[in-house]
Each structure stands twice: as structure tokens, then as C-alpha cells.
Amino acid sequence: MFTEAFMEELATRVAAKVVMTLQPQPQNRLMDLKTAAEYMGCTASALRQAANNGKVPRTKLGKRIMFDRERLDRFIEEHTI
């Protein structure tokens, strides 16, 4: 039905697509409020309130409040019981 060469080429292409799919995708270090809230597993309003109260680290970029992924990771580690 299919030649061995065709099957090998097909297997090689499928394997390459699987490898590309499984490789981690680059992520931005700074996240906006919505993305950071999803990352933290809370609502945007809860994260905004915690940031405004100085409980969660934030970064100002112009008028925008951004959240640094590495600082959020440290915050999580430091506040894990």
C-alpha cells in the first residue's frame, strides 16, 4: 500500500512536530494584571488589591502595573506553608 520510504518520511515529520509541540514556549517575564492573576490562580481584583496593599510585588511600566514572573514565583515560595 505505502512504500517503506514514505512511511519513514511520515514518521520523521510526525516526530519533528511532536518535539516542537512539547518544547516549552518562551514566555514574557512581565505579565499584565489579567495574565498574572491567571498565573497566581486568583481573580484580577484580588491581585490588584494585594498589589495596592504592598503584599504582592509589582512593577510600574509607565501607567501600567505589571507583574514580574520571577518575583511572583519567589513570593509564592516565601508564602508557602
N, C-alpha and C positions, 0 to 999 in steps of 0.2 A: 504494500500500500504506500508507505513513505520510505524513502531511502534512509540509510543509516546516517549519511552526511546531513540530510535535512533534520533528522531528529537530534543530532548532536548540536547543530547550529541553533535549533529551537531551545534546547536545554541551556546552552550558553547564554542566550539572550534572556531567558526567564530568570536564570540565576543572577545575571547582572542587574535586572530590575528589582529582584528581591533584596539584593545587597544595598542598592540605592535607597530602597524604602526603609530598611532597617537602620541605616546610618542616622545618627542624631542630626537634626536640622539646627542651623545656627539660630540663636535667639538673641533678641536685643537685651542689653544689660539693663536699660531703663525701661520701665513699664508705666503706662498711664494708670489712672485710678481703677478703671474697669478691669484691665488685664491683671493688675496687681491683686485686686480683690478676688478674682477667679483663682489666681495662683495661691493666695492665702486661704481660700475656702471660706470667705465671708462676703457680706454684702458691701457694695461700694460705700454706702452711707456709714457702715460700722468702721470701715478702714479710714474714711475721711475723718470721722470723729476721733479715732485713735491717733491719727497723724496730727490733727489740730491740737490735741491734748499733749503731744510730745511723747506718746507711748510707743509709736512706731516710727522708724526713721524715714525721712522723706527728703527729696531733693527738689529745689525750685529750678526750673528751666524757663526763664522769662516769667510769664504769669502762670505757667502750668506747674502743677505739682506732679512730680514723677517719683517712682519708687525703684531703688536700685536692687536688683535681684540678689546680689551677694549680701547686701546689708539685711535684706529680708530673711535670707537663709540664716545669717548669724542671729538675727532676732528670734527666729523660730528655735534654733538650737539653745540659745540662752534662756528661753522661757519654757522649755520642755521640762515637764516634771518627771 
